[in-house]
């Protein structure tokens, strides 16, 4: 039994030293800041497809779940919308 207690004491002391070392590293060591330069090739800066037409965007989609306490139907003004008010929008350019 005394050997087991010595083992536990040794493990606890080593754990305390390890924890104290980690705390000392966080307090006394400053990693500093360094400027990073990333070179982007000019071909990546040019849009490869047609520019985005902000005047022709789809309507926002209601993705919030309907809570059980509201019994009134949601009037979205859209015949394609489901009873919960969620409408699935297909991407026109993706097939």
N, C-alpha and C positions, 0 to 999 in steps of 0.2 A: 503494500500500500504506500509506503513512503516513496518508492520509486515512481509510482504513478503521480503522486502529488508533485514531485520534482519535475516530472515531464510537463504537467499542466502549468506549473509556474514558469518553466523555461519557454513554453509556447506563448504564454501570456506576455512575458517580458519581451520576447521577440516581436510579438504583435504590437506592443506599445512602441517599441523602437521604430518599427515600420510606419506606424501611423504618425509618430512624431516627425519622421523623415519626410513624409508626404506633406504634412502641415508646414514644415520648414521650407520645403520647395515652393509651396504656394505663396508664402509670405516673403521670402528673401530673394527669389529668382524672378527677374523681369525679362520676359522673352524679347521685348523690344518690338519696334515696328520697322518694316522694310518696304520700300517702294517696289512694286512689281510692274513690269512693262510686258504687255502681251501684244505681239504683232499680228494684226488681222490682214490677210491678203485682200487687195482691192476687189477681187472677184466676189468675195463674200459680203462686201458692202453694197453691192448692186442687187436690187430685187430681181429675182429670176422670172417672176410671173408678172402679170398685170398689176398695177397699183390697186390698193383697196379703195372701193367706192363707198365712202362713209354715208352717202345719201341713200344707199340701197341695201342697208343691213336688215336682217330679219328681226322680227319683234322679239323682245325678251321672253324667256321661257320661265314659267313659274315652277320651280323645283321644290318648293317647301311643301312638306306633307300636310294634308288637311287634318286638323285636329278633330277629335270625335265630338267635342262639345258643340260645334257649329253644325246646325242641321240645314241651313239655307244653302241652296246651290250657288256656286260661283258663276257670276255672269262675266265671261271673258269677252263676249262680243264676237267670238270666233266659233264657227260651226264645227271645225276640226278638233277643237279641244275636248278632252274627256270631261266626265262629271266632276272630277277633282280639280279641274282647271289646268291640268298639265297637258302640254301640247308637244308632240314629237316633231322636230324640225329636221328635214333631210338636207344634207349639204348638196347644193346644186352642182358643184364642180367635182365631187368625189363619186366615182362609180365603180 
